[in-house]
Amino acid sequence: MELELDFTAFKKNLRDLIESRGLYAKDIAAEINVSTPTLSRYLQGVREPELKYVVSARELTKLAILPSESQVM
């Protein structure tokens, strides 16, 4: 049985964070240890991040990764 994850909320919240704080994708990419093109692919939905990168982004930014967390935070 394979687990399927939906990264829609993660993508949206990451993009909102970058825009609202005036950050650059390259800065976030460096902090979570991925290349800027890879982060761009995550944001475009072309590629799904490995869970370790989602966790890194969460720790770095306190980013909500689930829709319900967005409402709570």
Beta strands, then each sheet from edge to edge (+ up, - down):
end
